[in-house]
Amino acid sequence: MDYIEFKAKQEEEANSFTDGKMFFAFGTTEEEVKDKLKANYNVEAEDVVGVGAGTYILKDSYEDVLKFFDKQGKESKEFTLNNLHDVLTYEFANHELEISLSYSYRSFLTEWIGLTEEEIEANKEEIKKAIQDYKKDFYEHN
């Protein structure tokens, strides 16, 4: 499975797992958010926990949802480490503006990709090759 397929699989699993458990509502007031939760999902505000960025989880599903995303995070880390070159060349191209304007490669690897300093050090040759391949591809096509 390639990286795009892996990402699609994780998204499909997340959408399926969180259906009816996780909701999104945005508003400028608490009352507006309550109204949107009720109108869009038929959910009362007192039945959910806000986790930020307009995201709400049913109180009785909260722990299960957190465990699910923790499991997905671990799967993503394992996939990344086992397919580092493909993941990095895809993500470098996907975030080329952020890298060129505001990120060093190291901070990109830690903040966006989620690698630890130890993982970066252990995989530095593969990372270096991915950076070179990304740059070569970028300059050939731009």
N, C-alpha and C positions, 0 to 999 in steps of 0.2 A: 504494500500500500504506500502511495506517495504522500507527501505532506498535505497537498490540497484535499486528497481523499480522507486523510486522517482528520483534518480540521472539519470537513463536512460531516464525518461520522460523529465527532464529538458534539457538533452543533445539533445534529438530529437527535442524539441521545439526550442532550440537555433540554431541548424543546419538548421532547416526549416526557421526560421525567418531571419537569417543572410545570407542565400543563395543569392548571387548576391549583397550583401550589404557590406560584410566584407571579406577581403582577407589576405593572408599571403604571404610575400615575404621576402627573406633573401639574403643578399649580403654584400660584403665588401666595395662596393662603392655605391653612390647614383645612378649612371648610371646602375649598375648591378640590383639594386632593380627596377628601372624604366623598364628595359628590361624584368624582370620576371613578373611584373604586366601586361605588354602588352602581353607577350607571353602566360602566363598561364591563364589570366582572360580577356584579351582584354580591359584593363582599363588603362587610361592615369594617370600618377602620379599626374598631377595637379587636377584631379577629386576626389582625396582621401585625407584623413587626417591620418597621422601616429599616432598611439596611444601607440607605444612601443612594444617591443618584436616581431618585424616583422609583426605586425598587422596593417592593413589599413582599414578604413571605408569610403564608399562613402560620400562625403561632404553633399549631399542632404539627406542622411539617418542617419547622425551622431547623431542627437538628438533622433530619434526614436530608434536607437540601444542602446544608453545610457539608455533611459527609459526602454527598454525591459530588459536589464541586471539589472537595479535597481529593477524592479518588480521581477525578478527571485531571486535576492538576498534577498528580503523581504520574498518571499515564502520559500526559503531555511532556513532562520532564523526561521520562524514560524514552519516549519516541524521539524527542529532540536530541538526546545524547546518542541514540543509536542511528540517527539520520542527520547528524549535525550539519554537514555540508549542504544538503538539500534544504533544510530548514533555514539556515542562514542566508543562502543566496536568494531564496524566496522572500524572506523578511527584509533583507537589505533593499531589494528592489521595491518592496511594498512600502517601505518607510524611508525612501531615499531622501526626501526633503527634510525629515526630522534629523536624519544622520548628518546631512551636509550643513544644516543651519544651527543645530543646537546640541547634538550629541557627539561624544567621542564613540568610537567603536566599543570600547570597554564599558562605558555607561549604558550603551545600547544593549550589550550582551547581558548585563546584570539587570537593568530595569525593564526592558521589553521582552527579552528572551528568558530571563529568570535563571541564568547561570550564576553559580557562586564563583568567587575568585579561584577556588581550588579547581573547579571544573574548567574554568578558562585556562588555567595553567596546564592542566592535564591534557587539554585538547588544543593547545596553541598552534600546532602545525596545521591541523585540520581547519582551524579558524582562519589562519593566515591564508591558506589556499582558497577558502570560501570568499574571503575579502578580495583576493586577487581575481578570482573568477567573476565575481560580481562586477568589479571595476572594469574588467575587460569587456564583459557583456554590455555594461552600461555605455561605455564609450563607443562600442561598435554600433549601437542602436540609437544613439542620441547625437 
